[in-house]
Amino acid sequence: MSEALVTVNALSHEFDISKPWLNRVLEGEGRQVVKAVSDVSLSIPRGQTFGLVGESGCGKSTIARLMVGLMPPSSGQVRFDGVEVGGIGWADQRRRVQMIFQDPFASLNPRWRIQWILAEPIRTFALLKDGAAISERVGELLRLVGLDPLDGQKYPHEFSGGQRQRIAIARALASEPDFIVCDEPTSALDVSVQAQVLNLMRELQQRLGLTYLLISHDLAVVRHMSDLIGVMYLGRLVEVAAKKHLFEAPAHPYTRLLLDAVPDVEILDRPEAAGRRTAISGEIPSPIDPPSGCAFHPRCPLRFAPCDTQRPDLAEHDGAQVACHALNAK
């Protein structure tokens, strides 16, 4: 495995959703916090894609924002190329970390022409100072993502959703980054356009040597793009494995249930095949009051005594890292 470009150590983040102090005093209530991310550790090798999957509300987008420094962690740290995100020396590395947001329309300033949007990172990080050179670089970025340099004169509303996401990718590339966090980059796009954008991202990765953190709830997207995959449940990683290993031999009960929930053409042709699959039962617990022990135990088919009281840590299991008492006890 190649050298890790990004490492995450015991990362946690809580959101305080308490009522104002006076209300709490009068109503006799305490503080309330949402444990969005809890003790997450992972590493992303240089030039590879780490896919992060899980149900909505499991903390994927919070991790994305923590990794690019948009919010400080409650505890733990993120290190990029040996430098702590948000710490001493981070300002010198900031341009090398960028993010592609979920909604390309909301993430682009509607009052700015595309050429201004793409030129802003170049000016902010002083990569070029001459106006003509900046305009030429903007044209190169547009060509790089499959658009015409003349499109720089237009506003975001004049493009389709897929074209706007290409512009968002070009903006991320404008600062010449090494690491890009992709937070659901295709969820707002049609299926045919999704494939075009994903193929573009893979081509750019190979050409520019980029490293990705890809966040998605779509297992097909993650399978297409990722080298390593982490499965999250209620703010914690429950399994980390290479792509082939995870899809061919999922270990954690939650991972197996996620894969069983993917529609299968075989079941459409032969309904009796559905009996071999197990649907996910129950609802994801509230992060305000998570279950004790293993957070997945209320929905787990392998549940036994330690699961209710002891929180499992990631441990090696048949070529993967799995947080499960039932598997790690074997």
MOCOR-V383033 format. One record per residue. N is the residue number from 1. SS is DSSP state (@ for helix, = for strand, . for the rest). PHI is phi in whole degrees, 0 to 359 (999 if undefined). NEAR is the number of other ideal C-beta (glycine too) atoms within 12 Angstrom. Layout:
n=[N	N]
ss=[SS	SS]
phi=[PHI	PHI]
near=[NEAR	NEAR]
This chain:
n=[1	2	3	4	5	6	7	8	9	10	11	12	13	14	15	16	17	18	19	20	21	22	23	24	25	26	27	28	29	30	31	32	33	34	35	36	37	38	39	40	41	42	43	44	45	46	47	48	49	50	51	52	53	54	55	56	57	58	59	60	61	62	63	64	65	66	67	68	69	70	71	72	73	74	75	76	77	78	79	80	81	82	83	84	85	86	87	88	89	90	91	92	93	94	95	96	97	98	99	100	101	102	103	104	105	106	107	108	109	110	111	112	113	114	115	116	117	118	119	120	121	122	123	124	125	126	127	128	129	130	131	132	133	134	135	136	137	138	139	140	141	142	143	144	145	146	147	148	149	150	151	152	153	154	155	156	157	158	159	160	161	162	163	164	165	166	167	168	169	170	171	172	173	174	175	176	177	178	179	180	181	182	183	184	185	186	187	188	189	190	191	192	193	194	195	196	197	198	199	200	201	202	203	204	205	206	207	208	209	210	211	212	213	214	215	216	217	218	219	220	221	222	223	224	225	226	227	228	229	230	231	232	233	234	235	236	237	238	239	240	241	242	243	244	245	246	247	248	249	250	251	252	253	254	255	256	257	258	259	260	261	262	263	264	265	266	267	268	269	270	271	272	273	274	275	276	277	278	279	280	281	282	283	284	285	286	287	288	289	290	291	292	293	294	295	296	297	298	299	300	301	302	303	304	305	306	307	308	309	310	311	312	313	314	315	316	317	318	319	320	321	322	323	324	325	326	327	328	329	330]
ss=[.	.	.	=	=	=	=	=	=	=	=	=	=	=	=	=	.	.	.	.	@	@	@	@	@	@	@	.	.	.	.	.	=	=	=	=	=	=	=	=	=	=	=	=	=	.	.	.	=	=	=	=	=	.	.	.	.	.	.	@	@	@	@	@	@	@	@	.	.	.	.	.	.	.	=	=	=	=	=	=	.	.	=	=	.	.	.	.	.	@	@	@	@	@	@	@	=	=	=	=	.	.	.	.	.	.	.	.	.	.	.	.	=	@	@	@	@	@	@	@	@	@	@	@	.	.	.	.	.	.	@	@	@	@	@	@	@	@	@	@	@	@	@	@	.	.	.	.	@	@	@	@	@	.	=	@	@	@	.	.	@	@	@	@	@	@	@	@	@	@	@	@	@	.	.	.	.	.	=	=	=	=	=	.	.	.	.	.	.	.	@	@	@	@	@	@	@	@	@	@	@	@	@	@	@	@	@	@	.	.	=	=	=	=	=	.	.	.	@	@	@	@	@	@	@	.	.	=	=	=	=	=	=	.	.	=	=	=	=	=	=	=	@	@	@	@	@	@	.	.	.	.	@	@	@	@	@	@	@	@	.	.	.	.	@	@	@	@	@	.	@	@	@	@	@	@	.	.	.	.	.	.	.	.	.	.	.	.	.	.	.	.	.	.	.	.	@	@	@	.	.	.	.	.	@	@	@	@	.	.	.	.	.	.	=	=	=	.	.	=	=	=	.	.	@	@	@	@	.	.]
phi=[999	286	300	285	273	234	232	241	239	48	281	221	209	239	252	277	246	293	290	304	306	295	299	295	293	292	266	67	252	265	286	235	230	259	273	289	226	225	56	266	230	198	221	240	295	300	82	246	244	257	268	239	234	158	293	302	90	274	108	298	292	296	299	302	290	293	287	258	83	284	212	279	285	289	201	83	206	244	241	248	51	87	253	288	296	88	260	295	91	293	301	285	256	303	293	278	236	226	219	250	271	293	257	293	284	290	270	248	293	293	264	253	290	300	295	289	298	284	281	302	298	295	286	300	264	53	286	220	241	284	301	293	294	294	298	294	294	298	298	297	295	295	295	298	259	86	244	269	305	293	295	297	279	270	259	305	291	273	243	283	299	295	292	296	291	297	293	297	293	298	296	296	280	298	270	57	280	252	228	234	268	250	265	49	291	236	292	267	247	295	300	295	287	306	299	296	292	295	296	297	296	292	296	294	298	291	286	253	69	281	245	241	251	255	253	199	258	265	294	294	295	295	295	290	256	269	260	240	227	246	254	252	217	51	87	233	282	252	202	226	203	295	306	299	296	294	281	270	218	298	257	292	305	293	299	296	292	299	292	292	278	287	303	233	300	301	289	294	279	228	304	295	290	297	293	277	250	243	280	286	259	77	248	294	296	286	290	287	226	291	296	288	65	285	297	271	299	295	245	269	286	259	303	214	313	296	298	286	236	246	276	283	258	296	216	296	209	52	86	228	254	227	254	205	299	296	279	286	279	282]
near=[14	14	15	25	35	43	29	36	21	23	39	29	34	29	21	18	19	19	16	13	13	10	14	16	13	10	13	8	15	15	17	19	21	26	31	34	41	34	30	45	29	37	29	41	24	25	24	31	40	46	41	44	46	41	29	21	24	35	41	41	34	35	44	41	30	41	46	36	29	23	22	23	32	24	20	27	28	45	31	38	25	20	25	26	36	26	19	11	16	23	17	15	29	26	27	33	41	39	35	44	32	29	21	38	24	17	25	34	20	19	11	20	26	40	33	26	35	45	34	23	31	31	24	20	23	13	24	24	14	14	14	12	16	27	25	20	30	39	26	23	40	34	20	28	40	24	32	21	23	16	29	34	20	26	21	32	20	19	29	23	28	30	30	38	42	40	46	45	44	45	39	41	37	37	31	25	36	28	45	44	41	46	37	35	43	40	29	26	29	15	16	14	25	26	20	25	40	37	23	35	39	25	18	30	29	15	14	25	20	35	38	47	47	46	43	40	28	32	31	21	34	40	25	24	39	40	31	37	45	44	48	47	44	40	40	41	45	50	46	39	35	27	29	16	23	35	27	18	21	36	34	44	35	45	41	32	30	34	30	24	23	25	15	17	9	15	18	11	10	12	12	11	14	17	12	14	20	20	19	25	16	18	13	25	25	19	30	21	14	28	29	15	25	37	40	45	33	25	27	33	22	27	24	20	14	20	29	19	15	21	26	37	22	29	22	17	28	21	17	33	32	38	42	44	30	27	31	26	16	12]
